[in-house]
Amino acid sequence: MKISTIALLDELKSRTGQHLQYAENLLLKTEEELNFRMSTDSWSALECLEHLNRYGDFYIPEISRRISSSTTIPASHFKPGLLGNYFAKSMLPKEKLNKMKTLKAMNPIHSQLNKEVVTEFIKQQRQLLDLLEKAKHINLEKTKTAISLSKLITLKLGDTFRFVIYHNARHIAQMERVLKNV
């Protein structure tokens, strides 16, 4: 699979813009609604966002560093890597979502959370949009990033963007399901 670099960045910007808008609308809800959980072992909307913020705390500085230090020139097309494509596709929301275990450090269950979590997520989405704009000027295949699981494994920047943004989409779909039951 080969995709136009501009088309990929546009798709990712569009998704991120939707995530930003969704989060801004969450500010209209009460903290009680945002802390509602369907069962004792499920996440509330705020816990979903806190989980995403924790990943953002790793990936946004990592992506920013790699873009800043890249000396590559942009390519017209992006070809996903085998591992990166697998990770990215596994994050896309599906009708019947397959549950995944999360790292203990990334699991916010039973945290005391307030709307600052939403504000942080909004800030991170704006940073992602800025990074997607900067990414137009470098090669998304040749620029590599570390991943949160292991510093030894690197992914193409295009795959890292896809993973992070699709992961956001996955948990926003989860939040929508939770908030329908409030």
Rosetta silent file (secondary structure, phi, psi, omega in degrees, C-alpha in Angstrom):
SEQUENCE: MKISTIALLDELKSRTGQHLQYAENLLLKTEEELNFRMSTDSWSALECLEHLNRYGDFYIPEISRRISSSTTIPASHFKPGLLGNYFAKSMLPKEKLNKMKTLKAMNPIHSQLNKEVVTEFIKQQRQLLDLLEKAKHINLEKTKTAISLSKLITLKLGDTFRFVIYHNARHIAQMERVLKNV
SCORE:     score description
SCORE:     0.000 S_00000001
   1 L     0.000  127.432  176.090    0.000    0.000    0.000 S_00000001
   2 L  -125.144  137.811 -178.646    1.350    3.381   -0.999 S_00000001
   3 E  -132.064  146.537  175.697   -0.451    6.596   -0.192 S_00000001
   4 E   -59.682  132.604 -179.423    0.126   10.182   -1.212 S_00000001
   5 H   -59.554  -43.651  179.956    1.962   11.922    1.647 S_00000001
   6 H   -63.478  -42.211  179.375   -0.295   14.978    1.366 S_00000001
   7 H   -62.927  -41.168  178.745   -3.432   12.766    1.395 S_00000001
   8 H   -62.918  -50.320 -179.406   -2.167   10.948    4.503 S_00000001
   9 H   -61.934  -38.555  178.156   -1.357   14.165    6.359 S_00000001
  10 H   -64.151  -42.436  179.007   -4.719   15.666    5.339 S_00000001
  11 H   -62.603  -44.204 -178.805   -6.579   12.578    6.611 S_00000001
  12 H   -68.109  -36.408  176.117   -4.687   12.670    9.908 S_00000001
  13 H   -65.991  -40.414  179.718   -5.290   16.420   10.299 S_00000001
  14 H   -62.881  -47.067  178.483   -8.995   15.904    9.631 S_00000001
  15 H   -61.018  -44.609 -178.567   -9.246   13.152   12.267 S_00000001
  16 H   -64.911  -38.731  175.755   -7.283   15.235   14.777 S_00000001
  17 H   -61.030  -39.939  177.231   -9.524   18.231   14.106 S_00000001
  18 H   -65.631  -40.762  179.011  -12.565   16.032   14.832 S_00000001
  19 H   -63.995  -41.026  178.650  -10.946   14.790   18.058 S_00000001
  20 H   -61.893  -47.086 -179.867  -10.236   18.386   19.085 S_00000001
  21 H   -63.080  -41.806  178.695  -13.830   19.426   18.403 S_00000001
  22 H   -59.758  -46.194 -178.631  -15.171   16.400   20.326 S_00000001
  23 H   -64.284  -39.857  178.693  -12.993   17.284   23.337 S_00000001
  24 H   -61.599  -36.148  176.894  -14.096   20.930   23.256 S_00000001
  25 H   -69.697  -27.519  177.973  -17.713   19.715   23.434 S_00000001
  26 H   -63.922  -26.737  179.341  -16.833   17.566   26.464 S_00000001
  27 L   -63.351  -18.230  179.326  -16.167   20.780   28.393 S_00000001
  28 L   -80.705  -13.843 -179.522  -19.954   21.367   28.288 S_00000001
  29 L   -86.915  159.952  177.205  -20.559   18.190   30.327 S_00000001
  30 L   -80.366  158.796  176.804  -20.419   17.987   34.104 S_00000001
  31 H   -63.859  -31.370  177.081  -17.524   16.292   35.879 S_00000001
  32 H   -61.102  -46.298  178.154  -20.062   13.809   37.242 S_00000001
  33 H   -62.522  -44.035 -176.487  -21.022   12.817   33.685 S_00000001
  34 H   -70.493  -20.677  177.480  -17.377   12.649   32.608 S_00000001
  35 L   -96.066   -0.249  179.337  -16.499   10.426   35.612 S_00000001
  36 L   -64.870  137.214  174.259  -19.416    8.008   35.002 S_00000001
  37 L  -127.507  147.490 -177.433  -18.359    4.400   34.405 S_00000001
  38 L   -76.718  -24.792  175.558  -20.529    1.543   33.154 S_00000001
  39 L  -153.011  169.135 -176.071  -18.964   -0.927   35.609 S_00000001
  40 L   -65.014  -25.496 -178.414  -16.334   -0.847   38.355 S_00000001
  41 L  -104.505   11.820  176.569  -13.642   -2.177   36.042 S_00000001
  42 L  -104.114  161.643 -178.844  -14.449    0.008   33.013 S_00000001
  43 L   -87.169  146.667  170.172  -13.050    3.443   32.232 S_00000001
  44 L   -82.813  172.263  176.664  -14.932    6.713   32.475 S_00000001
  45 H   -59.287  -42.566  179.746  -14.658    9.313   29.700 S_00000001
  46 H   -65.662  -35.237  177.403  -12.052   11.195   31.760 S_00000001
  47 H   -67.953  -37.079  174.937  -10.033    8.012   32.272 S_00000001
  48 H   -59.115  -46.547 -179.508  -10.060    7.404   28.502 S_00000001
  49 H   -66.827  -39.660  178.843   -8.722   10.932   27.975 S_00000001
  50 H   -62.220  -40.081  175.813   -6.141   10.582   30.758 S_00000001
  51 H   -58.091  -46.765  179.309   -4.915    7.385   29.078 S_00000001
  52 H   -65.581  -38.513  178.102   -4.540    9.287   25.792 S_00000001
  53 H   -62.092  -39.251  179.705   -2.793   12.180   27.554 S_00000001
  54 H   -63.747  -40.386  175.607   -0.228    9.784   29.020 S_00000001
  55 H   -67.458  -41.190  177.760    0.559    8.472   25.538 S_00000001
  56 H   -59.763  -36.469  178.102    0.626   12.043   24.235 S_00000001
  57 H   -61.047  -27.769  176.036    3.161   12.917   26.961 S_00000001
  58 H   -87.395  -52.482 -169.364    5.507   10.377   25.354 S_00000001
  59 H   -74.113  -37.105 -176.816    4.732   10.716   21.645 S_00000001
  60 H   -63.273  -48.779  176.318    4.342   14.487   21.192 S_00000001
  61 H   -64.341  -36.766  179.191    7.852   15.353   22.487 S_00000001
  62 H   -63.090  -48.162  179.357    9.297   12.329   20.628 S_00000001
  63 H   -63.764  -43.363 -179.503    7.689   13.346   17.319 S_00000001
  64 H   -59.960  -46.154  178.599    8.652   16.984   17.858 S_00000001
  65 H   -59.902  -45.440 -176.578   12.314   16.063   18.498 S_00000001
  66 H   -68.172  -37.582  177.525   12.461   13.834   15.423 S_00000001
  67 H   -66.623  -44.998 -178.637   10.884   16.449   13.153 S_00000001
  68 H   -61.570  -35.808 -176.021   13.238   19.156   14.476 S_00000001
  69 H   -93.989   -2.502 -177.893   16.340   17.043   13.922 S_00000001
  70 L   -74.809  136.808  176.378   15.306   15.596   10.546 S_00000001
  71 L  -114.622   12.141 -178.100   17.324   16.628    7.521 S_00000001
  72 L   -77.007  158.719  175.264   15.293   14.551    5.069 S_00000001
  73 L  -103.990  147.891 -175.747   13.391   15.999    2.150 S_00000001
  74 L   -62.068  149.936  175.177    9.686   15.170    1.699 S_00000001
  75 L  -111.139  153.804 -177.506    8.619   12.307   -0.544 S_00000001
  76 L   -72.108  -25.887 -178.023    5.455   12.358   -2.647 S_00000001
  77 E  -129.737  156.615  176.967    4.280    9.016   -1.265 S_00000001
  78 E  -121.887  130.471  175.895    4.365    7.138    2.022 S_00000001
  79 L  -114.605  114.202 -178.573    4.672    3.363    2.265 S_00000001
  80 L   -60.125  150.706  173.963    3.825    2.048    5.745 S_00000001
  81 L   -81.136  161.526 -178.011    6.260   -0.309    7.445 S_00000001
  82 H   -59.722  -53.482 -178.111    5.163   -3.858    8.281 S_00000001
  83 H   -69.415  -44.657 -179.720    5.160   -3.394   12.066 S_00000001
  84 H   -61.603  -40.705  179.108    3.957    0.215   11.969 S_00000001
  85 H   -65.000  -41.296  178.121    1.077   -0.655    9.673 S_00000001
  86 H   -61.069  -50.102  179.777    0.073   -3.527   11.970 S_00000001
  87 H   -59.552  -47.043 -177.560    0.144   -1.294   15.079 S_00000001
  88 H   -61.953  -49.864 -177.798   -1.767    1.518   13.351 S_00000001
  89 H   -63.924  -33.710 -179.059   -4.474   -0.744   11.896 S_00000001
  90 H   -67.735  -18.828 -179.041   -4.937   -2.559   15.214 S_00000001
  91 H   -86.710  -22.006 -176.946   -5.877    0.785   16.811 S_00000001
  92 L   -58.972  134.818  178.273   -8.661    1.705   14.384 S_00000001
  93 L   -62.740  140.330  178.044  -12.097    1.504   16.026 S_00000001
  94 L  -124.668  166.782  178.257  -14.143   -1.463   14.853 S_00000001
  95 L   -56.158  -54.355  177.886  -17.800   -2.455   15.280 S_00000001
  96 L  -106.476   98.504 -173.733  -16.867   -5.177   17.795 S_00000001
  97 L   -72.559  128.911  175.229  -13.829   -3.732   19.540 S_00000001
  98 L   -80.565  126.973  179.943  -11.176   -6.200   20.586 S_00000001
  99 L   -70.385  145.148  178.588  -10.104   -5.447   24.146 S_00000001
 100 L  -129.395  145.480  173.878   -6.416   -4.810   24.677 S_00000001
 101 L   -77.257  143.225  176.163   -4.344   -4.802   27.824 S_00000001
 102 L  -111.205  155.183  176.082   -2.670   -1.497   28.592 S_00000001
 103 L   -61.626  145.283 -178.458    0.629   -0.922   30.341 S_00000001
 104 H   -54.382  -42.543 -178.934    0.194   -0.342   34.073 S_00000001
 105 H   -66.294  -20.190 -178.367    1.706    3.168   33.810 S_00000001
 106 H   -99.968    0.548 -177.914   -0.841    4.042   31.101 S_00000001
 107 L   -95.989  111.389 -175.847   -3.872    2.719   33.004 S_00000001
 108 L   -93.370   10.359 -172.649   -5.703    5.555   34.782 S_00000001
 109 L   -53.984  136.636  179.828   -8.514    3.447   36.297 S_00000001
 110 L    63.942   24.604  173.235   -9.873    4.831   39.577 S_00000001
 111 L   -79.468  153.699  174.569   -7.819    8.043   39.310 S_00000001
 112 L   -88.033  107.342 -172.709   -9.312   11.239   40.742 S_00000001
 113 L  -123.251  151.140  176.242   -9.824   13.280   37.575 S_00000001
 114 L  -133.875 -171.339 -174.566  -11.400   16.603   36.659 S_00000001
 115 L   -67.542  -10.288  175.117  -11.877   18.694   33.508 S_00000001
 116 H   -59.228  -27.820  177.377   -8.173   19.629   33.458 S_00000001
 117 H   -62.474  -42.061  179.002   -7.762   16.263   31.716 S_00000001
 118 H   -65.423  -44.218  179.940   -9.967   17.546   28.868 S_00000001
 119 H   -60.409  -41.332  178.214   -8.016   20.817   28.698 S_00000001
 120 H   -64.678  -42.412  179.230   -4.730   18.881   28.463 S_00000001
 121 H   -62.251  -42.432  177.907   -6.117   16.670   25.690 S_00000001
 122 H   -59.285  -45.275  178.803   -7.235   19.776   23.758 S_00000001
 123 H   -59.770  -43.533 -179.519   -3.720   21.223   24.128 S_00000001
 124 H   -65.809  -36.612  179.117   -2.183   17.975   22.872 S_00000001
 125 H   -66.462  -37.174  176.790   -4.503   17.862   19.839 S_00000001
 126 H   -65.895  -38.739  177.436   -3.447   21.397   18.895 S_00000001
 127 H   -65.023  -40.806  178.273    0.205   20.339   19.229 S_00000001
 128 H   -61.467  -43.278  178.318   -0.473   17.304   17.009 S_00000001
 129 H   -60.258  -40.478  177.618   -2.038   19.539   14.344 S_00000001
 130 H   -63.725  -43.330  179.821    1.067   21.741   14.458 S_00000001
 131 H   -66.924  -37.191  176.917    3.358   18.702   14.129 S_00000001
 132 H   -63.591  -36.292  177.313    1.325   17.354   11.189 S_00000001
 133 H   -66.568  -45.030  179.312    1.800   20.714    9.467 S_00000001
 134 H   -65.120  -29.891 -177.248    5.579   20.628   10.094 S_00000001
 135 H   -66.357  -16.274  177.267    5.720   17.032    8.842 S_00000001
 136 H   -61.005  -22.812 -171.649    4.951   18.277    5.308 S_00000001
 137 H   -99.985    7.598  177.878    8.589   19.401    5.099 S_00000001
 138 L  -135.233  172.617 -179.577   10.301   16.093    5.921 S_00000001
 139 L   -88.142  118.514 -177.281   10.262   12.469    4.762 S_00000001
 140 L   -73.412  -14.640  177.933    7.690   10.431    6.752 S_00000001
 141 L   -91.068  -43.127 -174.652    9.432    7.157    5.836 S_00000001
 142 L   -81.120  -22.423  177.445   13.058    8.034    6.554 S_00000001
 143 L   -84.922  124.158 -175.761   12.346    9.917    9.792 S_00000001
 144 E  -114.914  152.140  176.338   11.956    7.355   12.603 S_00000001
 145 E  -127.652  153.244  171.228   10.584    7.569   16.131 S_00000001
 146 E   -73.487  163.740  175.161   10.944    5.428   19.225 S_00000001
 147 L  -116.489  162.221 -174.861    7.794    3.781   20.575 S_00000001
 148 L   -68.379  -24.411 -179.411    6.478    3.777   24.131 S_00000001
 149 L   -73.079  -37.790 -175.497    6.935   -0.001   24.543 S_00000001
 150 L  -159.776  133.393  178.142   10.655   -0.047   23.783 S_00000001
 151 L   -71.668  -14.750 -177.773   13.301    2.474   22.786 S_00000001
 152 L   -78.548  -22.825 -179.690   14.892   -0.306   20.692 S_00000001
 153 L   -98.963  132.008  175.565   12.003   -0.449   18.229 S_00000001
 154 E  -120.499  151.936  175.963   11.501    2.469   15.855 S_00000001
 155 E  -122.551  155.758  172.072    8.666    3.221   13.470 S_00000001
 156 E   -62.297  143.320 -178.352    8.453    5.430   10.433 S_00000001
 157 H   -54.464  -40.972  178.454    7.106    8.822   11.438 S_00000001
 158 H   -58.693  -39.992  178.169    4.050    8.344    9.206 S_00000001
 159 H   -70.161  -36.251  178.665    3.210    5.119   11.040 S_00000001
 160 H   -64.382  -45.555  176.176    3.743    6.772   14.433 S_00000001
 161 H   -57.341  -46.700 -178.739    1.302    9.543   13.516 S_00000001
 162 H   -60.824  -45.686 -179.653   -1.200    6.921   12.308 S_00000001
 163 H   -58.438  -51.758 -176.144   -0.809    4.873   15.508 S_00000001
 164 H   -62.048  -46.365 -175.023   -1.262    7.869   17.846 S_00000001
 165 H   -73.537  -37.666  176.142   -4.224    9.368   15.974 S_00000001
 166 H   -68.951  -34.730  176.200   -5.994    6.023   15.406 S_00000001
 167 H   -62.904  -42.377  175.476   -5.441    5.218   19.100 S_00000001
 168 H   -59.012  -45.344 -179.212   -7.146    8.528   19.929 S_00000001
 169 H   -60.924  -40.520  179.886  -10.049    7.577   17.626 S_00000001
 170 H   -58.736  -46.867 -176.408  -10.376    4.189   19.340 S_00000001
 171 H   -80.322  -22.279  172.921  -10.771    5.729   22.795 S_00000001
 172 H   -69.104  -38.971  175.441  -13.043    8.528   21.587 S_00000001
 173 H   -62.131  -38.975  177.041  -15.372    5.802   20.275 S_00000001
 174 H   -63.051  -44.474  178.426  -15.139    4.201   23.726 S_00000001
 175 H   -60.583  -41.522  179.906  -16.019    7.542   25.379 S_00000001
 176 H   -59.480  -41.655  178.848  -19.029    7.943   23.088 S_00000001
 177 H   -64.524  -42.538 -179.967  -20.325    4.533   24.207 S_00000001
 178 H   -64.080  -48.206 -174.557  -19.813    5.397   27.901 S_00000001
 179 H   -69.822  -20.858  174.992  -21.451    8.827   27.649 S_00000001
 180 H   -65.813  -23.865 -176.169  -24.504    7.365   25.838 S_00000001
 181 L   -96.262    1.666 -179.093  -25.243    5.527   29.090 S_00000001
 182 L   -72.372    0.000    0.000  -25.031    8.517   31.435 S_00000001
